[in-house]
Amino acid sequence: MKDPGFLTLMHGRGVLTFGHVEVRAAEGDVLAQVPSEESWVWIGEDSVLGSLLVEGATHLRAVFITTPAGVQAVRDALEEKVFPVLAGEPTAVLAPAALSVFQDDPDALDLLTRISTLPPAEAFRAFLSVWHFRAQETRDVRRLGDDLWSAQEIFIREIAEHPHVYALKARKLGQSTIACAFDGFVLRFRDENARVHLFSRREKAALELLEAVKFGLARLPDWLCLPVARATARELELDAGHHDRRLAVTYPTTEDTAVEATATHTHIDEWADMPRPERILASLEPTFSAPGCTSLLVTTGKGPANPSAHYWRRCLAGEGLHHPVFIPATARPDRDAAWLRQKRRTMPDAFSTEYALSWEEALAGPGGHLFTVKEVEDAMTDAHPLVQSALPGRKYVIAWDIGSRQDHSVGIALDVSEEIYDVACYHRLQGDYPQIQRAIEDLHTAFARSSFTVIENNSMGAAVADNLTIPAHQLRRFTTSSASKERIIEALRLRLQHQMLKFQPSLTQLATELRDYQLPDTNCVQDSVMAPDPAAPW
């Protein structure tokens, strides 16, 4: 099998074999323009097509040939004793010992091929099949890919499809575990000269992020591990070759945090808990918004007034860099209706934030609520049934909160016949102003015998009120100011405290908005809260 012409081409001694093609040469006697510190292996059609082994090489570069024509071209080149021409094929850097593993273990070859060639989500899932982590709840070491929860599956898909993701999370859905695994995937496989930045509120938490990445990388199969060039408490550097250094750096954050180096991937954990999160994001964004870079914001909510809530709404409107992702607390196999009921009983005031079922609940934050959970639950006890029109002998006030075209408008018919007020009818809709006008007139007609309608005279409300056909003596207009809103909210709070307002449990939107209402309320969803308020003075 020896060919003096090919050996001359190699400028040294070598041996060419077929099947697993193998060429051996001295480190200094390799083909021109072939990195002398690397051996090479060409992989295609689930097998090793050929390899070039360099004595003293520190790394093995695997080249994945993904088309039949490419496979044939590599075979032809090797048969002609010519180094195959590369044309942008996927590659991976390995330890030299990996080649012997491929010869003995076809599953290893299949795993590497899937990690290196599949679409991003599938490649990451393949990587998770060998990624280990320590479970927070039980502290045992597990392989992450063995039993992914539905929340984690959703999160994997989102971060694979979108370069920048804002994950607003409920507690203990495994999203932080996935985020750290993705940091490791970027560092080990996705990016040449990767630079991964990890940020958290406090130094201890920031160091724990890096430790999770180190833990997973150290437990990869030996043939997948890269040499560690440097490891400190705050940095990890992997050696992927002479011109390929891969670095993970962790940072605690202050409001003056500034980083000059551009990151190929940035992971910001518990962003809402950082001091002045909007300032931190503005200072860091130039480091991860370059083409090809990615970022993850992962956080629980800290209240509707927190800048993280404002940025979430901007992202929902398509005005932010990040794609918004919320996954409900029930996206985990051990959480069913009974679990929800038990959690709601044991932690009533924190439940809606810690185990949020909607992004509105997640943004509500822990505490600072104007109305307590008990007050809202009491309001849903012994309430009169909802009705579609006025009952004989009852008196009603109909109040409307008019939203913009993007927001909801809410109308509530309040039974004020007795000292305890009851929500008799509830409408929430989104549409153009003619639709809202018709809904206001229809609700008024249904209760017209013994009611009047109250509508805000500000901005959109004034425009709608001017076109209503409701008789003037049955239409009340009011103007909202800071002082009047404060009085109205206080009147509503007192009614709830003294159990003087009742509504049916089926009005879940009203219940949620009351539970989540906070001051300041700039970022609260409050359509349903504001609708009954104007009735208080009447």
GIQUIMO-V82517 format. One record per backbone hydrogen bond with DSSP energy under -1.0 kcal/mol. CO is the residue of the C=O (numbers start at 1). NH is the residue of the N-H. If there is no record, write none. Layout:
# GIQUIMO-V82517
co:CO nh:NH
co:CO nh:NH
This chain:
# GIQUIMO-V82517
co:3 nh:7
co:4 nh:8
co:5 nh:9
co:6 nh:10
co:7 nh:12
co:8 nh:11
co:19 nh:21
co:21 nh:51
co:23 nh:53
co:25 nh:55
co:26 nh:29
co:31 nh:34
co:35 nh:38
co:37 nh:58
co:37 nh:59
co:39 nh:61
co:40 nh:52
co:41 nh:63
co:42 nh:49
co:42 nh:50
co:43 nh:65
co:44 nh:47
co:47 nh:44
co:50 nh:42
co:51 nh:23
co:52 nh:40
co:53 nh:25
co:54 nh:57
co:59 nh:39
co:60 nh:94
co:61 nh:41
co:62 nh:92
co:63 nh:43
co:67 nh:71
co:68 nh:72
co:69 nh:73
co:70 nh:74
co:71 nh:75
co:72 nh:76
co:73 nh:77
co:74 nh:78
co:75 nh:79
co:76 nh:80
co:77 nh:82
co:78 nh:81
co:90 nh:64
co:92 nh:62
co:94 nh:60
co:95 nh:98
co:96 nh:99
co:97 nh:101
co:98 nh:102
co:99 nh:103
co:100 nh:104
co:101 nh:105
co:105 nh:109
co:106 nh:110
co:107 nh:111
co:108 nh:112
co:109 nh:113
co:110 nh:114
co:111 nh:115
co:112 nh:116
co:113 nh:117
co:114 nh:118
co:119 nh:123
co:120 nh:124
co:121 nh:125
co:122 nh:126
co:123 nh:127
co:124 nh:128
co:127 nh:130
co:128 nh:145
co:131 nh:144
co:133 nh:142
co:135 nh:139
co:140 nh:135
co:142 nh:133
co:143 nh:146
co:149 nh:153
co:150 nh:154
co:151 nh:155
co:152 nh:156
co:153 nh:157
co:154 nh:158
co:155 nh:159
co:156 nh:160
co:157 nh:161
co:158 nh:162
co:163 nh:295
co:164 nh:323
co:165 nh:297
co:166 nh:325
co:167 nh:299
co:174 nh:178
co:175 nh:179
co:176 nh:180
co:177 nh:181
co:178 nh:182
co:179 nh:183
co:180 nh:184
co:181 nh:185
co:182 nh:186
co:183 nh:187
co:184 nh:188
co:185 nh:189
co:185 nh:190
co:186 nh:191
co:194 nh:247
co:195 nh:264
co:195 nh:265
co:196 nh:249
co:197 nh:267
co:198 nh:251
co:199 nh:269
co:200 nh:253
co:202 nh:206
co:203 nh:207
co:204 nh:208
co:205 nh:209
co:206 nh:210
co:207 nh:211
co:208 nh:212
co:209 nh:213
co:210 nh:214
co:211 nh:215
co:212 nh:216
co:213 nh:217
co:214 nh:218
co:217 nh:220
co:221 nh:224
co:227 nh:239
co:230 nh:237
co:234 nh:250
co:235 nh:232
co:236 nh:248
co:237 nh:229
co:237 nh:230
co:238 nh:246
co:241 nh:244
co:244 nh:240
co:246 nh:238
co:247 nh:196
co:248 nh:236
co:249 nh:198
co:251 nh:200
co:254 nh:257
co:264 nh:294
co:265 nh:197
co:266 nh:296
co:267 nh:199
co:268 nh:298
co:270 nh:273
co:271 nh:274
co:276 nh:280
co:277 nh:281
co:278 nh:282
co:279 nh:283
co:280 nh:284
co:281 nh:285
co:284 nh:287
co:285 nh:288
co:285 nh:289
co:287 nh:263
co:290 nh:293
co:294 nh:266
co:295 nh:165
co:296 nh:268
co:297 nh:167
co:298 nh:270
co:299 nh:169
co:303 nh:306
co:306 nh:309
co:306 nh:310
co:307 nh:311
co:308 nh:312
co:309 nh:313
co:310 nh:314
co:311 nh:315
co:312 nh:316
co:313 nh:317
co:314 nh:319
co:315 nh:318
co:323 nh:166
co:325 nh:168
co:328 nh:331
co:330 nh:332
co:331 nh:151
co:332 nh:335
co:336 nh:340
co:337 nh:341
co:338 nh:342
co:339 nh:343
co:340 nh:344
co:341 nh:345
co:342 nh:346
co:343 nh:347
co:347 nh:351
co:350 nh:354
co:351 nh:355
co:354 nh:171
co:356 nh:329
co:358 nh:362
co:359 nh:363
co:365 nh:367
co:372 nh:376
co:373 nh:377
co:374 nh:378
co:375 nh:379
co:378 nh:381
co:379 nh:503
co:391 nh:394
co:395 nh:416
co:397 nh:414
co:398 nh:454
co:399 nh:412
co:401 nh:410
co:409 nh:429
co:410 nh:401
co:411 nh:427
co:412 nh:399
co:413 nh:424
co:413 nh:425
co:414 nh:397
co:415 nh:422
co:421 nh:502
co:422 nh:415
co:424 nh:387
co:425 nh:413
co:427 nh:411
co:429 nh:409
co:432 nh:436
co:433 nh:437
co:434 nh:438
co:435 nh:439
co:436 nh:440
co:437 nh:441
co:438 nh:442
co:439 nh:443
co:440 nh:444
co:441 nh:445
co:442 nh:446
co:443 nh:447
co:445 nh:448
co:446 nh:390
co:447 nh:450
co:450 nh:396
co:452 nh:398
co:453 nh:476
co:454 nh:400
co:455 nh:478
co:458 nh:461
co:459 nh:463
co:460 nh:464
co:461 nh:465
co:462 nh:466
co:464 nh:467
co:465 nh:468
co:471 nh:474
co:472 nh:475
co:474 nh:453
co:476 nh:455
co:478 nh:457
co:481 nh:485
co:482 nh:486
co:483 nh:487
co:484 nh:488
co:485 nh:489
co:486 nh:490
co:487 nh:491
co:488 nh:492
co:489 nh:493
co:490 nh:494
co:491 nh:495
co:492 nh:496
co:493 nh:497
co:494 nh:498
co:495 nh:500
co:496 nh:499
co:500 nh:421
co:502 nh:423
co:504 nh:507
co:506 nh:508
co:507 nh:511
co:508 nh:512
co:509 nh:513
co:510 nh:514
co:511 nh:515
co:512 nh:516
co:517 nh:370
co:521 nh:524
co:526 nh:530
co:527 nh:531
co:532 nh:535
co:533 nh:536
co:535 nh:538
